[in-house]
Amino acid sequence: MTSQPVVVAVVVTYNRRELLETTLAGIAAGTQVPDAVVVVDNASTDGTAEFLRNYAGSVPTDIVTLNTNVGGAGGFVVGMERAVLDHAADQVWIMDDDTEPQPEALREALDVCGAYRRETGEAPAFVASRVVWTDGRDHPMNRMRPRIGASGESRSMAARVGATQIRSASFVSVLIRAEEIKRHGLPIADYFIWNDDLEYTARISRRGTALAAPASVANHHTKVFGDAGADPGPRFYYEVRNKLWVYTRSTALAPWEKVLFTGASIRNWTRTIASSPNRKVLLEGLFKGVRHGLKAPRSNAEVLEGIYDLREVHQPVR
């Protein structure tokens, strides 16, 4: 990475035109803006495609329109590959269409990258923004896992550059080094939604450094304030299936982490079901998720066949 890295933002959108406008406006209003923005439209039907056809933002925008909704996971596979191969990105800044980066978000993340490299001679694998809800409270849906067992020296090093060490982050304003994408591959498209970010960020940080930059802030415009346990409805299926894939099919976590996180997930699922007025829906999602979690996820090429042709950045290393 040079002193002036090429930064490409990747935004995945589906049927949230007004929120997408807010996301793109937030990117353009930054004190530092990316060199380009890749917008992946997941076959929206709410006028998003028309909006994007007429969009003339101040940052060069590359629009990729898919003919099928492949979820956030599939959209990020497409967008991240495009950023690395077509735009020669050094850093890829990814976010959903309900993200509103605040003016200092990108600059602060890049400053942490640069400071950490000057201190250690090595670049962090990724830097995640602090994610807040619309009222400024830290958003529980985007809670970052701290790096358990990090040495005092490494924690002090992170603190000196205004950051903390983490193990994983959400895909809501996270700046990922392109070399890590080339080394570890892309996210897993078959996750569709939920936990694709856990698997991917944990995969690239298992033997690398991941940092959270509190001064880099992004708003997450969810309808309600809460985590994945806030009455997820039918989407609970993806929570269960995808977590099982992380724990049984991925190399993202060490064996002891899989045991620890599995126990935590079972406790959280139990609480979610017990407190939900839609227990029948959640129980159906639980049993279906467990059943489908026994089978490995499909390859990215299989999921995206006929929608997008993957080229040089292929499946993740298992």
N, C-alpha and C positions, 0 to 999 in steps of 0.2 A: 504494500500500500504506500502510495506517495504521500507527500505533505499535503497535497490537495486531492483527496480521494474522490473518485467518481461515485456519487451516491444516487441510487435509483429507488424511488418509493414504489411499493406494490400495494394496490388497494383491490380487494375482492368485494364485489357487490352483487346483491340479489334483491330486487323489489324493494329498495329503500332509497328512492331517488332523492328525496329531500335530505335525508341523512348523508347521502353521498355528496351532495352539494356542500354540506357543512364540512365534510372531511377534506374535500379538495380545496375549499376556501381556507381551511386551517393550514394545510400544507403550503399554499401560496403565500400566506400571511406571515410565515416564519421569518425570524431574523436571519436564518440561513435556510435556503431552499435546496431541494435535490436538483440534480442535473436533468432528471426526467422522472415522469410518473407513468407506471404501467397500471392501467385499470382493466381488470378482468371482470366482464359482465357475464354472470352465470345464467344466461338466457332469461333475463328479467322480462316481465310482462306488464310493468306499471308505468311505462314511458321512459325508463332509464336509458334504453337504447337511443331513443330520439334525443334525449338530453345530451348524451355523450356525442352523438353525431354533430350537434351544434355547439358543443363546448369549445370555448376558445380561452383557455386559461393562460396565465403568464408563464407557467412552467411547461415545457414540451411534454405532451401527453400521448402515450401509445395505448390505443384502445384495442383490447382483444375481446371479441364477442363470441361466446360459446353457444352451441345450439342445444345444449342440455345442461341442466343444473347439476354440477358435480360437487356441490357443497363448498364450504370454505376450504377444506383440505385440498380438493382437486383444483380449486381456483388458485391457491397459493403455489401448488406444483407448477401450474402453467405460468403464473406471473413471475415466480422466482427464476425459473429457467430462462424466461424472456429477458429478465433484467441482467442476468449473468452473461448469456450468450449473445444477445442482440445489442445490448447497451454497454457491455464491458464494464459492469459495475464492480467497484472495489468494496462497497458497502451496500447492502440491500435493506431498506427500511420498510417493514411490512406492517399492515394494519387492515382491520375490517372496515366496512362502510359505516359503522356506527362509532367510529373513532374520530375525535376532534383534537389533533395535536395543538398544544398551546405554542405561542410564538417562539419560545426558547427550546422547544423539545428537541429538534434535530441538532441545533448548535451545542447544547449541553451534552448530548450523547456523544457527539464527535469530540468534544473537548475531553470527556472522560477517556475515550479511546486513545487520543493523542497523549494525554498525561500518563496513562498507564503504560503505554509503550515507551515513553521517555524514562519512566521509573524502572521498568523491568527489562526492556529490550524485546518484549513480546506483546503482540496485540491480543486483546480479549476476543473470545469467540463471538460474543454478542453483548450488547448493552441494552437493557430494558428500561423503558420509562416508568415513572410512577404513574399509576392509573387511578383516576378519581372519578366519582360519579358526577352528575350535573350540579350537585350542591357542594362539591369540593371534598367530600369524605372519601377516604381510600376505598376503592371498590373491592368487595370480598370476592367477586368472581375472578378477579385478576391478581389474587394473592400469590406472591412469589415464594417458592420454597427456598429457604436458606440452605447454604451448603453445610450440611452436618459434618463435623470433623475437620473443618478448615483450620489450618494452623493459625496461631496468633500472629505470626509474621505475615501471612497472606491476608488476613483480615486487616491488619494495620496498613498494609500496602494499598488495599482498596480504599480504606478510609482516607489515606493521604491524597487520593485523587478525587475525593468527594463521592465515593461509591460504597456499596456493600457487595459481598460475595453471595451469589445465589446459585441454585441448582437448576431451576427451570423458570419459564416465564410464559405469559400468554401472547398470542399474536395480536396484541394491541399496542402498537408502537414499540417495536423491538428492532434494533439495528444489528444486522448479522453480517459478519465478514464473509465476502464472497468466496475466499479460499476455503472456509469451513463448509460452504455449500458444495464446492467441488470435491472436497475430501470425503464428506459424509453423505452426499446425495441429497435428495429432496424429501419433503414430507411424504407421508403415505396417503395417497388420494382416497383409498377405500374407507378411511375413517369418516369421511363425509363432513360431519361436524363434531366438535368436542374431543378434547384430549389429543388431537393431532399436534397441537402446540406443545403439550406436555411431553409427548414422545419425542418430538423433533428437538426441542431445546435441551431436553435431558440427554439426548443422543450426542449432540455436538458439545455439550459441556461436561460429559463424563470424564474426559481427560483434558479438558480445556478450561479456561477461566471465563466465567460468566458474571457480569456485573449489573447491578441495579443503580441507576443514576437518579436520586431523588429530585434533583433540580430540573430534570427533563420530565415534563408533565403532559399527560394526554387525558382528555375527558372521554369516558365510555358512556354513550347515550343509550343504555339499556332502558326498557320500559319500567323495570322495578329495581330496587336496590337489594341485591342478594346474590348468593352464589348459585352453583348448579343445582343445589338442593331446594331452591325456592320454587316449589311446585313445577317441576320440569315437564309434566304431562307426558305425551308420547315420546318426547325426545329423551326420556330416561333410558330408553333402549340403547341409544348411542353412548350414554354415560357408562352403562354397564359393559356393553360389548367392547368398546374401545379401551376402557381401563383393563379389561381382561387381556386384550391384545398387547397393551403396554407391558403387563406383568408376565405374560407367558410367551410372547412372540418377538419381543424387541430386546436388543442389547443395550437400550438406553440406560437402564438401571442396573446397579450391582445387585447380586443376589440378596444381600442383607437389606438393601433399599426396597426390593420387591416384597420382601416379607413385611417390612414396616409399613409400606404404602398400601399393601393389600389389607392389612388389618384396619388401617384408617378408613379405607374405602368401604369395607363391610360395615363399620360403625356408622359412617355417614349415610349409606344406603338405608340402613335400618331406621335411622332417625327420620330420613326423608319420607319413607313409606309410612311410618307411624304417625307423622304429623300432617300427612296430606289428606285432603278431602276426596282425592281421586285415587284411593288405594288400589282399586281394581285395575286402573290404567297402568299404574306404576308396577304392580305385580306382574302384569302381562309383559311390560317392558323388561322387567328383571329376568323372567324365565326365558323370554325370547333372546335377550342379550347374552345370557349365559350359554344358551344353545348355540347361537351363532358365533360366540367367542371361542368355541372349541375348534373352529376352522380358521386357518390362517387368512389374513387379508390378501386380496388379489394384488397383482403387480400394478404399478402405475400405468404401464403400457396397456394392460387389459382394461382398466377402468376408463382410460381416456381414449380407447380405440374409436376412431371415426370422429373424434372431437378435436384432438390435438395430437400432433406427432412429436413425441419426445425425441431429443437428439443426443447431446453429449452428456448431460447431467441426468443420470438414470435412477434406478432404484436405490434406496438406502442400503448401506452396509448392514447386514443382519448379524 
